[in-house]
């Protein structure tokens, strides 16, 4: 298998094949190992940012008033007078009630309500200064 001739160790026949196979396996495993280890001096790979799915436009409707009578139902939305069946900003008016309007757009049905400020306490009556001033001026 191996013979020693002077300074060199010489492989012959089957030993040579085994030696070549061993060297090839060593080189192949070194190549595989090199691919899995990242070079620390190499700059990071640019990654494209993930973009969120586009959102549908926000519903931007303001119900300003409603009018409900036996003859007609109407509402003012975003400064425009609408009746049942009208379209405004991509939404169809489905129904008008005393303080609410039902609409439908591409995202589905929704309602608008009149914004009525909440009264926490009633206003208190107070006497005005001008009444006292007027009565004082009259007596002079």
TADAWO-V64224 format. One line per field, one symbol per residue. burial: + if it has 24 or more other ideal C-beta (glycine too) atoms within 12 Angstrom, else -. A space follows every 10 residues. Layout:
burial = ???
This chain:
burial = ---------- ---------- ---------- ---------- ---------- --------+- +-+-++---- --+++-+--- -++----+-- +-++++---+ +++------- ++-------- ---------- ----------
